[in-house]
Amino acid sequence: MKKTIIPSLRLCQRNIKKRLLLIGVIFLTAIFVIFTPLSGSTTNPNPTSLNPPPAPTLAASLPNPQPHPLPPSLAKWQDVTNAGDYFSAIKPTPIGYLVWSEFPVKIYVETPKDSQEISASIQRFQNWVNGVLQTIEEWNIYLPLEVVSDSEIADITILRSRPPIQSTFNQETGKFDIPRARAAETRYQFYVKSTGDGENILSHKFTIFLSPDQSLDYTIATIRHELGHALGIWGHSPLETDVLYFSQVRNPPPISVRDINTLKLIYEQPTRLGWKID
């Protein structure tokens, strides 16, 4: 499920520094808490926006969609197996495809506050951190990533937290629907970033909520999936052999050739992100 809210861009330009545009999008990803390796749930693999696209006046004030140069790691990627892709399942946002244009992409990973403490809970926390860092290294082969210690400068923030549960009003029943607990949730927001030379760039940030209640193997599988979203694959694959398959599977796969073929195609598309706002 996605929810989009788009206000006036001009209001945000009055307070550029770290002022998030109220263009918020919440994506409730398709991975839920798996209580046993054989059970689980799925969501709609093709979620649609609940709100209309930007008004013409807003769109006119945004940068024109243009493609960015491919990062070298993707530019040299070649699929010699002709494995295909699932690009047709990736839907652009009103701003365009969610690609990064400045590298390395900076990632903040929540860590224990007292790393010197020795306890079972701290060890579980550290195992969670190690699993996340391992997965970042996997994606780093294809896109330049950097782990940072300051969340303020991060492009992607990964929090060891259960995703917030948000009820939605069902107009047919007249009642609020309470979603099931999820293992992860990925959200993004657009904002205006000021550069050193006084230009304003349309940018975005991601926040990933990753539950502490999974086994290490499923933690790695879940963050592998969520990072795929945060790196630009805003959609799902129909094949369970791909990391971005729309549901958790018993034997989670590694990053597939189809995942990277799709990622490369996404990064070849035009977007308003990363371009100057006049």
NUDRENDREN-494381 format. One record per residue (C-alpha): chain; x, y, z; residue in one letter. Coordinates in pm, 1 decimal. Layout:
residues N
+---+----------+----------+----------+---+
: c :     east :    north :       up : r :
+---+----------+----------+----------+---+
: A :        X :        Y :        Z : a :
...
+---+----------+----------+----------+---+
end
This chain:
residues 278
+---+----------+----------+----------+---+
: c :     east :    north :       up : r :
+---+----------+----------+----------+---+
: A :      0.0 :      0.0 :      0.0 : m :
: A :    126.2 :    344.0 :    -84.4 : k :
: A :      4.9 :    678.7 :     43.4 : k :
: A :    106.4 :   1004.5 :   -120.6 : t :
: A :     62.7 :   1361.0 :      5.0 : i :
: A :    178.6 :   1652.4 :   -212.6 : i :
: A :    164.3 :   2017.8 :    -94.3 : p :
: A :    296.9 :   2338.8 :   -245.7 : s :
: A :    666.5 :   2327.1 :   -325.4 : l :
: A :    702.9 :   2704.6 :   -292.0 : r :
: A :    625.3 :   2695.1 :     80.1 : l :
: A :    909.5 :   2450.5 :    138.5 : c :
: A :   1155.3 :   2666.3 :    -53.2 : q :
: A :   1122.1 :   2936.8 :    212.3 : r :
: A :   1283.7 :   2711.9 :    463.8 : n :
: A :   1523.3 :   2498.0 :    258.8 : i :
: A :   1766.1 :   2375.0 :    521.6 : k :
: A :   1658.5 :   2023.5 :    617.2 : k :
: A :   1295.7 :   2111.8 :    555.4 : r :
: A :   1122.5 :   1802.0 :    425.4 : l :
: A :    867.8 :   1854.9 :    152.0 : l :
: A :    531.9 :   1727.0 :    254.5 : l :
: A :    556.7 :   1488.4 :    -35.8 : i :
: A :    552.6 :   1177.6 :    173.7 : g :
: A :    515.0 :    824.0 :     57.2 : v :
: A :    469.6 :    521.1 :    278.8 : i :
: A :    520.4 :    182.0 :    128.9 : f :
: A :    408.8 :   -111.9 :    336.6 : l :
: A :    629.1 :   -379.6 :    187.0 : t :
: A :    522.7 :   -730.9 :    125.1 : a :
: A :    717.4 :   -902.3 :    400.1 : i :
: A :    529.9 :   -990.1 :    716.6 : f :
: A :    627.1 :  -1153.6 :   1040.3 : v :
: A :    686.8 :  -1522.3 :    969.4 : i :
: A :    608.8 :  -1725.5 :   1277.6 : f :
: A :    738.9 :  -2051.4 :   1130.5 : t :
: A :    942.2 :  -2118.9 :    812.7 : p :
: A :    630.1 :  -2263.2 :    648.0 : l :
: A :    377.0 :  -1987.8 :    719.3 : s :
: A :    341.7 :  -1634.2 :    601.6 : g :
: A :    131.8 :  -1378.8 :    418.8 : s :
: A :    148.2 :  -1170.3 :    107.1 : t :
: A :     21.8 :   -833.4 :     -5.0 : t :
: A :    -84.0 :   -694.4 :   -340.8 : n :
: A :    227.5 :   -725.4 :   -559.9 : p :
: A :    120.9 :   -418.8 :   -759.2 : n :
: A :     27.2 :   -153.7 :   -501.4 : p :
: A :   -125.8 :    163.0 :   -639.4 : t :
: A :   -125.0 :    520.2 :   -517.6 : s :
: A :   -423.3 :    633.9 :   -314.3 : l :
: A :   -385.4 :    996.0 :   -422.8 : n :
: A :   -378.2 :   1180.0 :   -756.1 : p :
: A :    -51.5 :   1290.4 :   -919.3 : p :
: A :     81.1 :   1642.8 :   -860.3 : p :
: A :   -125.9 :   1936.3 :   -976.1 : a :
: A :     -0.3 :   2096.3 :  -1299.1 : p :
: A :    118.2 :   2405.9 :  -1112.4 : t :
: A :    338.1 :   2194.0 :   -884.3 : l :
: A :    472.0 :   1981.0 :  -1169.2 : a :
: A :    565.7 :   2297.0 :  -1358.6 : a :
: A :    784.4 :   2412.6 :  -1067.4 : s :
: A :    974.9 :   2083.6 :  -1043.6 : l :
: A :   1283.3 :   1989.6 :  -1248.7 : p :
: A :   1223.1 :   1834.3 :  -1587.5 : n :
: A :   1267.8 :   1455.5 :  -1585.2 : p :
: A :   1611.8 :   1356.6 :  -1712.2 : q :
: A :   1823.7 :   1042.4 :  -1680.8 : p :
: A :   2142.7 :   1052.4 :  -1475.2 : h :
: A :   2469.8 :    891.2 :  -1586.5 : p :
: A :   2492.2 :    532.6 :  -1471.4 : l :
: A :   2730.5 :    466.8 :  -1181.5 : p :
: A :   3031.8 :    272.5 :  -1314.6 : p :
: A :   2936.2 :    -50.1 :  -1136.0 : s :
: A :   2599.1 :    -60.5 :  -1313.9 : l :
: A :   2734.8 :     71.7 :  -1642.8 : a :
: A :   2967.7 :   -226.3 :  -1674.2 : k :
: A :   2707.2 :   -480.1 :  -1562.5 : w :
: A :   2628.1 :   -729.9 :  -1837.2 : q :
: A :   2391.4 :  -1024.3 :  -1817.1 : d :
: A :   2539.6 :  -1302.6 :  -2029.1 : v :
: A :   2262.3 :  -1543.9 :  -1929.0 : t :
: A :   1968.4 :  -1345.3 :  -2070.0 : n :
: A :   1782.2 :  -1401.9 :  -1744.7 : a :
: A :   1537.0 :  -1118.5 :  -1808.4 : g :
: A :   1396.9 :   -863.8 :  -1563.4 : d :
: A :   1075.2 :   -743.3 :  -1402.2 : y :
: A :   1103.5 :   -376.5 :  -1498.0 : f :
: A :    740.1 :   -372.5 :  -1612.6 : s :
: A :    638.2 :   -421.1 :  -1246.8 : a :
: A :    823.2 :   -106.6 :  -1135.0 : i :
: A :    600.3 :    198.7 :  -1119.5 : k :
: A :    749.2 :    549.2 :  -1108.1 : p :
: A :    632.7 :    795.9 :   -845.8 : t :
: A :    492.4 :   1138.8 :   -943.5 : p :
: A :    853.1 :   1259.6 :   -921.8 : i :
: A :    986.3 :    977.6 :  -1137.4 : g :
: A :   1194.7 :    670.6 :  -1062.8 : y :
: A :   1362.9 :    663.5 :   -720.9 : l :
: A :   1723.4 :    660.0 :   -834.8 : v :
: A :   2026.1 :    799.6 :   -657.0 : w :
: A :   2249.0 :   1040.4 :   -845.5 : s :
: A :   2519.6 :   1112.4 :   -584.4 : e :
: A :   2747.2 :    833.9 :   -468.7 : f :
: A :   2826.8 :    671.9 :   -242.1 : p :
: A :   2476.6 :    650.0 :    -99.7 : v :
: A :   2514.3 :    710.7 :    273.2 : k :
: A :   2351.6 :    457.1 :    506.3 : i :
: A :   2307.5 :    490.2 :    882.5 : y :
: A :   2252.9 :    168.5 :   1080.0 : v :
: A :   2123.6 :    190.8 :   1436.4 : e :
: A :   2375.3 :     42.9 :   1683.2 : t :
: A :   2367.7 :    -36.8 :   2056.9 : p :
: A :   2408.2 :    274.1 :   2269.7 : k :
: A :   2648.1 :     95.7 :   2503.5 : d :
: A :   2861.0 :   -125.1 :   2282.5 : s :
: A :   3084.4 :   -216.0 :   2578.8 : q :
: A :   2804.3 :   -381.5 :   2772.0 : e :
: A :   2805.0 :   -759.2 :   2764.1 : i :
: A :   2458.5 :   -909.0 :   2778.6 : s :
: A :   2235.8 :  -1138.4 :   2576.6 : a :
: A :   2023.0 :   -848.2 :   2452.1 : s :
: A :   2327.2 :   -649.7 :   2336.5 : i :
: A :   2461.4 :   -958.8 :   2160.5 : q :
: A :   2131.2 :  -1002.4 :   1976.1 : r :
: A :   2143.8 :   -634.6 :   1881.6 : f :
: A :   2498.9 :   -672.0 :   1752.4 : q :
: A :   2403.1 :   -981.0 :   1552.6 : n :
: A :   2123.6 :   -775.3 :   1395.4 : w :
: A :   2375.8 :   -501.5 :   1307.7 : v :
: A :   2617.6 :   -754.3 :   1160.2 : n :
: A :   2342.5 :   -900.8 :    942.7 : g :
: A :   2248.1 :   -556.1 :    812.1 : v :
: A :   2611.6 :   -466.2 :    740.2 : l :
: A :   2659.7 :   -795.5 :    555.0 : q :
: A :   2364.6 :   -714.2 :    331.4 : t :
: A :   2490.0 :   -362.4 :    262.7 : i :
: A :   2813.0 :   -518.0 :    136.4 : e :
: A :   2612.2 :   -741.8 :    -98.3 : e :
: A :   2437.8 :   -443.7 :   -260.7 : w :
: A :   2760.7 :   -241.3 :   -256.4 : n :
: A :   2888.1 :   -456.1 :   -542.7 : i :
: A :   2630.0 :   -295.8 :   -771.3 : y :
: A :   2589.5 :     55.7 :   -627.5 : l :
: A :   2848.6 :    247.7 :   -421.2 : p :
: A :   2733.3 :    252.5 :    -57.2 : l :
: A :   2891.4 :    395.3 :    257.1 : e :
: A :   2796.6 :    328.4 :    619.3 : v :
: A :   2800.8 :    652.4 :    822.0 : v :
: A :   2778.8 :    711.0 :   1196.9 : s :
: A :   2571.3 :   1030.6 :   1175.8 : d :
: A :   2203.1 :    980.5 :   1096.6 : s :
: A :   2169.8 :   1349.1 :   1004.0 : e :
: A :   2373.0 :   1304.2 :    685.8 : i :
: A :   2231.9 :    964.4 :    590.5 : a :
: A :   2037.1 :    903.9 :    271.7 : d :
: A :   1902.4 :    576.2 :    409.8 : i :
: A :   1839.0 :    518.7 :    780.4 : t :
: A :   1791.0 :    163.1 :    908.0 : i :
: A :   1628.5 :    136.9 :   1250.8 : l :
: A :   1602.2 :   -169.5 :   1471.8 : r :
: A :   1235.3 :   -122.5 :   1538.8 : s :
: A :    903.3 :   -286.5 :   1472.4 : r :
: A :    724.8 :    -99.7 :   1192.3 : p :
: A :    455.8 :    138.9 :   1316.6 : p :
: A :    108.8 :     -7.7 :   1284.6 : i :
: A :   -121.7 :    231.5 :   1103.5 : q :
: A :   -491.5 :    160.7 :   1075.8 : s :
: A :   -689.8 :    258.9 :    767.4 : t :
: A :  -1058.3 :    344.1 :    743.7 : f :
: A :  -1261.0 :    100.9 :    535.1 : n :
: A :  -1538.0 :    297.6 :    366.7 : q :
: A :  -1730.4 :    -17.7 :    278.2 : e :
: A :  -1749.6 :   -153.3 :    632.0 : t :
: A :  -1734.1 :    178.6 :    815.9 : g :
: A :  -1460.9 :     36.4 :   1040.2 : k :
: A :  -1087.0 :     76.1 :   1078.4 : f :
: A :   -873.1 :   -205.9 :    940.7 : d :
: A :   -579.7 :   -295.7 :   1165.4 : i :
: A :   -295.3 :   -448.5 :    961.5 : p :
: A :   -103.0 :   -751.7 :   1077.3 : r :
: A :    237.5 :   -710.6 :   1231.6 : a :
: A :    510.2 :   -673.0 :    971.9 : r :
: A :    876.3 :   -758.5 :    977.2 : a :
: A :    979.2 :   -442.7 :    790.4 : a :
: A :    853.8 :   -121.4 :    642.9 : e :
: A :   1024.7 :    118.3 :    402.9 : t :
: A :    927.2 :    483.6 :    372.5 : r :
: A :   1059.3 :    769.4 :    167.0 : y :
: A :   1023.7 :   1146.7 :    168.5 : q :
: A :   1118.0 :   1413.7 :    -81.4 : f :
: A :   1294.1 :   1730.4 :     28.4 : y :
: A :   1490.5 :   2023.3 :   -110.8 : v :
: A :   1864.9 :   2012.2 :    -50.8 : k :
: A :   2083.3 :   2321.3 :    -67.4 : s :
: A :   2420.6 :   2279.0 :   -231.3 : t :
: A :   2736.7 :   2470.7 :   -149.8 : g :
: A :   2698.8 :   2692.7 :   -455.3 : d :
: A :   2350.9 :   2807.0 :   -359.0 : g :
: A :   2152.9 :   2573.2 :   -583.9 : e :
: A :   1852.8 :   2375.8 :   -464.8 : n :
: A :   1824.3 :   2008.5 :   -560.0 : i :
: A :   1516.1 :   1788.9 :   -537.1 : l :
: A :   1627.3 :   1497.9 :   -317.6 : s :
: A :   1489.2 :   1206.4 :   -120.9 : h :
: A :   1557.5 :   1006.6 :    193.4 : k :
: A :   1455.5 :    658.7 :    304.9 : f :
: A :   1378.7 :    515.7 :    646.3 : t :
: A :   1366.8 :    139.8 :    695.6 : i :
: A :   1208.3 :     -8.8 :   1008.4 : f :
: A :   1346.3 :   -358.6 :   1059.3 : l :
: A :   1203.7 :   -575.8 :   1334.5 : s :
: A :   1441.4 :   -715.0 :   1600.6 : p :
: A :   1222.7 :  -1023.1 :   1643.2 : d :
: A :   1337.3 :  -1232.7 :   1347.1 : q :
: A :   1607.0 :  -1493.8 :   1325.6 : s :
: A :   1937.7 :  -1377.2 :   1180.4 : l :
: A :   1872.7 :  -1553.7 :    848.7 : d :
: A :   1535.6 :  -1386.3 :    805.3 : y :
: A :   1673.9 :  -1051.7 :    920.3 : t :
: A :   1930.1 :  -1071.1 :    640.3 : i :
: A :   1665.7 :  -1177.9 :    387.3 : a :
: A :   1431.7 :   -899.0 :    493.4 : t :
: A :   1687.5 :   -617.6 :    484.1 : i :
: A :   1816.5 :   -749.6 :    150.9 : r :
: A :   1462.5 :   -699.6 :     16.5 : h :
: A :   1411.0 :   -360.3 :    181.1 : e :
: A :   1745.0 :   -222.9 :     61.9 : l :
: A :   1642.6 :   -321.0 :   -289.0 : g :
: A :   1345.1 :    -87.6 :   -249.9 : h :
: A :   1557.9 :    189.6 :   -101.1 : a :
: A :   1808.9 :    166.3 :   -386.0 : l :
: A :   1535.8 :    221.9 :   -642.1 : g :
: A :   1342.2 :   -101.2 :   -706.8 : i :
: A :   1001.9 :     37.7 :   -604.9 : w :
: A :    798.4 :   -265.9 :   -693.0 : g :
: A :    802.6 :   -644.1 :   -673.7 : h :
: A :    908.0 :   -942.1 :   -880.5 : s :
: A :    661.6 :  -1222.6 :   -957.8 : p :
: A :    935.0 :  -1486.2 :   -918.6 : l :
: A :   1037.9 :  -1619.3 :   -577.9 : e :
: A :   1396.9 :  -1662.7 :   -699.2 : t :
: A :   1437.7 :  -1282.4 :   -692.4 : d :
: A :   1512.5 :  -1079.1 :   -378.9 : v :
: A :   1224.5 :   -844.9 :   -460.4 : l :
: A :    967.1 :  -1123.8 :   -474.4 : y :
: A :    649.7 :   -991.2 :   -313.7 : f :
: A :    647.6 :  -1237.3 :    -21.8 : s :
: A :    895.4 :  -1402.9 :    209.6 : q :
: A :    991.3 :  -1756.6 :    110.2 : v :
: A :   1120.3 :  -2056.1 :    300.1 : r :
: A :   1466.9 :  -2041.0 :    141.2 : n :
: A :   1542.4 :  -1671.1 :     79.2 : p :
: A :   1744.9 :  -1622.1 :   -241.1 : p :
: A :   2057.2 :  -1409.3 :   -286.6 : p :
: A :   2049.6 :  -1101.4 :   -510.8 : i :
: A :   1963.1 :  -1238.7 :   -854.3 : s :
: A :   2069.6 :  -1147.6 :  -1206.9 : v :
: A :   1710.2 :  -1039.2 :  -1270.1 : r :
: A :   1727.3 :   -806.6 :   -968.6 : d :
: A :   2034.1 :   -632.2 :  -1112.5 : i :
: A :   1895.7 :   -625.9 :  -1467.6 : n :
: A :   1590.4 :   -449.3 :  -1327.1 : t :
: A :   1801.3 :   -212.2 :  -1117.7 : l :
: A :   2008.0 :   -111.8 :  -1422.3 : k :
: A :   1698.0 :    -44.2 :  -1630.6 : l :
: A :   1557.8 :    173.7 :  -1352.0 : i :
: A :   1875.6 :    380.5 :  -1339.5 : y :
: A :   1851.8 :    442.2 :  -1714.0 : e :
: A :   1511.3 :    610.2 :  -1674.6 : q :
: A :   1436.9 :    983.7 :  -1645.4 : p :
: A :   1358.4 :   1129.0 :  -1303.6 : t :
: A :   1314.1 :   1468.9 :  -1142.2 : r :
: A :   1525.6 :   1361.1 :   -845.2 : l :
: A :   1879.1 :   1496.0 :   -826.5 : g :
: A :   1814.6 :   1789.4 :  -1056.8 : w :
: A :   1815.9 :   2161.4 :   -981.3 : k :
: A :   1497.4 :   2341.0 :   -885.5 : i :
: A :   1474.4 :   2681.7 :  -1055.0 : d :
+---+----------+----------+----------+---+
end
